[in-house]
Amino acid sequence: MPTDFENKLLAVVRVRGRIGVRKDITETLDRLNLTRVNSMVLVPGTKSNVGMVVKCNDFVTYGEADNAVMGKILEKKGIKASAEDLESVAKGKKKIAEITAMPIRLHPPKRGYEGIKLSYKKKGALGYRGSAINKLVSRMA
């Protein structure tokens, strides 16, 4: 996993539910606004945000969001945001709350997840997946 997420926008999708989850991880998921399965949030790649995402690594999948793909998905969900708006959020010039404060509810992915108990490196669905998050989110929109 690369540690340099500065000036990048991360798409974080919740894959697993709440049953049997430690309290500190539940609180972290709540702070990220990931309250339900198949919900997505866009977070800037700051050190604190990346730390929260890595802490709940076993319940989410994440990667670098492509501004064009995320712009289309936000438009489809009725949220007016251009690729330039998303780029300014990634650079820290604008807050994500100005675009959307709520998590984006998505459908389960077409053809399903790869496996919700394995990491992406082991052919599963959890953890860091880089730019492949855009393909997953496109399948879910």
Contacts in CASP RR format, 6 or more apart in sequence:
PFRMAT RR
TARGET T0000
AUTHOR 0000-0000-0000
METHOD contacts of the structure
MODEL  1
MPTDFENKLLAVVRVRGRIGVRKDITETLDRLNLTRVNSMVLVPGTKSNV
GMVVKCNDFVTYGEADNAVMGKILEKKGIKASAEDLESVAKGKKKIAEIT
AMPIRLHPPKRGYEGIKLSYKKKGALGYRGSAINKLVSRMA
1 54 0 8 1.000
1 128 0 8 1.000
3 50 0 8 1.000
5 45 0 8 1.000
5 46 0 8 1.000
5 50 0 8 1.000
5 64 0 8 1.000
6 45 0 8 1.000
6 46 0 8 1.000
7 45 0 8 1.000
7 90 0 8 1.000
7 91 0 8 1.000
7 92 0 8 1.000
8 44 0 8 1.000
8 45 0 8 1.000
8 64 0 8 1.000
8 65 0 8 1.000
8 90 0 8 1.000
9 42 0 8 1.000
9 43 0 8 1.000
9 44 0 8 1.000
9 45 0 8 1.000
9 64 0 8 1.000
9 65 0 8 1.000
9 67 0 8 1.000
9 70 0 8 1.000
9 86 0 8 1.000
9 87 0 8 1.000
9 89 0 8 1.000
9 90 0 8 1.000
10 42 0 8 1.000
10 43 0 8 1.000
10 44 0 8 1.000
10 45 0 8 1.000
10 49 0 8 1.000
10 50 0 8 1.000
10 53 0 8 1.000
10 62 0 8 1.000
10 63 0 8 1.000
10 64 0 8 1.000
10 65 0 8 1.000
11 40 0 8 1.000
11 41 0 8 1.000
11 42 0 8 1.000
11 62 0 8 1.000
11 63 0 8 1.000
11 64 0 8 1.000
11 65 0 8 1.000
11 70 0 8 1.000
11 133 0 8 1.000
11 134 0 8 1.000
11 137 0 8 1.000
12 32 0 8 1.000
12 34 0 8 1.000
12 40 0 8 1.000
12 41 0 8 1.000
12 42 0 8 1.000
12 43 0 8 1.000
12 53 0 8 1.000
12 60 0 8 1.000
12 61 0 8 1.000
12 62 0 8 1.000
12 63 0 8 1.000
13 38 0 8 1.000
13 39 0 8 1.000
13 40 0 8 1.000
13 60 0 8 1.000
13 61 0 8 1.000
13 62 0 8 1.000
13 106 0 8 1.000
13 133 0 8 1.000
13 136 0 8 1.000
13 137 0 8 1.000
13 140 0 8 1.000
14 29 0 8 1.000
14 34 0 8 1.000
14 36 0 8 1.000
14 37 0 8 1.000
14 38 0 8 1.000
14 39 0 8 1.000
14 40 0 8 1.000
14 59 0 8 1.000
14 60 0 8 1.000
15 37 0 8 1.000
15 38 0 8 1.000
15 59 0 8 1.000
15 60 0 8 1.000
15 61 0 8 1.000
15 113 0 8 1.000
15 116 0 8 1.000
15 125 0 8 1.000
15 126 0 8 1.000
16 37 0 8 1.000
16 58 0 8 1.000
16 59 0 8 1.000
16 60 0 8 1.000
16 116 0 8 1.000
16 126 0 8 1.000
17 37 0 8 1.000
17 59 0 8 1.000
18 26 0 8 1.000
21 29 0 8 1.000
21 59 0 8 1.000
24 55 0 8 1.000
25 55 0 8 1.000
25 56 0 8 1.000
25 58 0 8 1.000
25 59 0 8 1.000
28 52 0 8 1.000
28 55 0 8 1.000
28 56 0 8 1.000
29 35 0 8 1.000
29 56 0 8 1.000
29 59 0 8 1.000
29 60 0 8 1.000
31 52 0 8 1.000
32 41 0 8 1.000
32 43 0 8 1.000
32 52 0 8 1.000
32 53 0 8 1.000
32 56 0 8 1.000
33 39 0 8 1.000
33 41 0 8 1.000
33 101 0 8 1.000
33 102 0 8 1.000
33 103 0 8 1.000
34 41 0 8 1.000
34 56 0 8 1.000
34 60 0 8 1.000
34 103 0 8 1.000
35 103 0 8 1.000
36 103 0 8 1.000
36 105 0 8 1.000
38 105 0 8 1.000
38 106 0 8 1.000
38 107 0 8 1.000
38 108 0 8 1.000
38 140 0 8 1.000
39 103 0 8 1.000
39 104 0 8 1.000
39 105 0 8 1.000
39 106 0 8 1.000
40 103 0 8 1.000
40 104 0 8 1.000
40 106 0 8 1.000
40 137 0 8 1.000
40 140 0 8 1.000
41 103 0 8 1.000
41 104 0 8 1.000
42 65 0 8 1.000
42 70 0 8 1.000
42 86 0 8 1.000
42 89 0 8 1.000
42 96 0 8 1.000
42 99 0 8 1.000
42 100 0 8 1.000
42 104 0 8 1.000
43 49 0 8 1.000
43 53 0 8 1.000
43 96 0 8 1.000
44 89 0 8 1.000
44 90 0 8 1.000
44 92 0 8 1.000
44 96 0 8 1.000
45 90 0 8 1.000
53 60 0 8 1.000
53 62 0 8 1.000
57 126 0 8 1.000
57 127 0 8 1.000
57 128 0 8 1.000
58 126 0 8 1.000
58 127 0 8 1.000
59 126 0 8 1.000
60 126 0 8 1.000
60 127 0 8 1.000
61 120 0 8 1.000
61 125 0 8 1.000
61 126 0 8 1.000
61 127 0 8 1.000
61 128 0 8 1.000
61 129 0 8 1.000
61 133 0 8 1.000
61 136 0 8 1.000
62 127 0 8 1.000
62 128 0 8 1.000
62 129 0 8 1.000
62 130 0 8 1.000
62 133 0 8 1.000
63 128 0 8 1.000
63 129 0 8 1.000
63 130 0 8 1.000
63 131 0 8 1.000
63 132 0 8 1.000
63 133 0 8 1.000
64 130 0 8 1.000
64 131 0 8 1.000
64 133 0 8 1.000
65 86 0 8 1.000
65 133 0 8 1.000
65 134 0 8 1.000
65 137 0 8 1.000
66 131 0 8 1.000
66 134 0 8 1.000
67 83 0 8 1.000
67 84 0 8 1.000
67 86 0 8 1.000
67 87 0 8 1.000
67 90 0 8 1.000
68 83 0 8 1.000
69 134 0 8 1.000
69 137 0 8 1.000
69 138 0 8 1.000
70 81 0 8 1.000
70 86 0 8 1.000
70 134 0 8 1.000
70 137 0 8 1.000
71 81 0 8 1.000
71 82 0 8 1.000
71 83 0 8 1.000
71 86 0 8 1.000
72 141 0 8 1.000
73 104 0 8 1.000
73 137 0 8 1.000
73 138 0 8 1.000
73 141 0 8 1.000
74 80 0 8 1.000
74 81 0 8 1.000
74 99 0 8 1.000
74 100 0 8 1.000
74 104 0 8 1.000
75 81 0 8 1.000
76 141 0 8 1.000
77 104 0 8 1.000
77 105 0 8 1.000
77 141 0 8 1.000
79 99 0 8 1.000
79 100 0 8 1.000
79 104 0 8 1.000
81 99 0 8 1.000
81 100 0 8 1.000
85 94 0 8 1.000
85 99 0 8 1.000
86 99 0 8 1.000
88 94 0 8 1.000
89 95 0 8 1.000
89 96 0 8 1.000
89 99 0 8 1.000
106 137 0 8 1.000
106 140 0 8 1.000
106 141 0 8 1.000
107 140 0 8 1.000
107 141 0 8 1.000
108 140 0 8 1.000
109 136 0 8 1.000
109 139 0 8 1.000
109 140 0 8 1.000
110 139 0 8 1.000
110 140 0 8 1.000
111 139 0 8 1.000
112 139 0 8 1.000
113 124 0 8 1.000
113 125 0 8 1.000
114 120 0 8 1.000
114 123 0 8 1.000
114 124 0 8 1.000
114 125 0 8 1.000
115 123 0 8 1.000
115 124 0 8 1.000
115 125 0 8 1.000
116 124 0 8 1.000
116 125 0 8 1.000
116 126 0 8 1.000
117 124 0 8 1.000
117 126 0 8 1.000
118 124 0 8 1.000
118 125 0 8 1.000
118 126 0 8 1.000
119 126 0 8 1.000
119 127 0 8 1.000
120 126 0 8 1.000
120 127 0 8 1.000
120 128 0 8 1.000
120 129 0 8 1.000
120 132 0 8 1.000
129 136 0 8 1.000
END
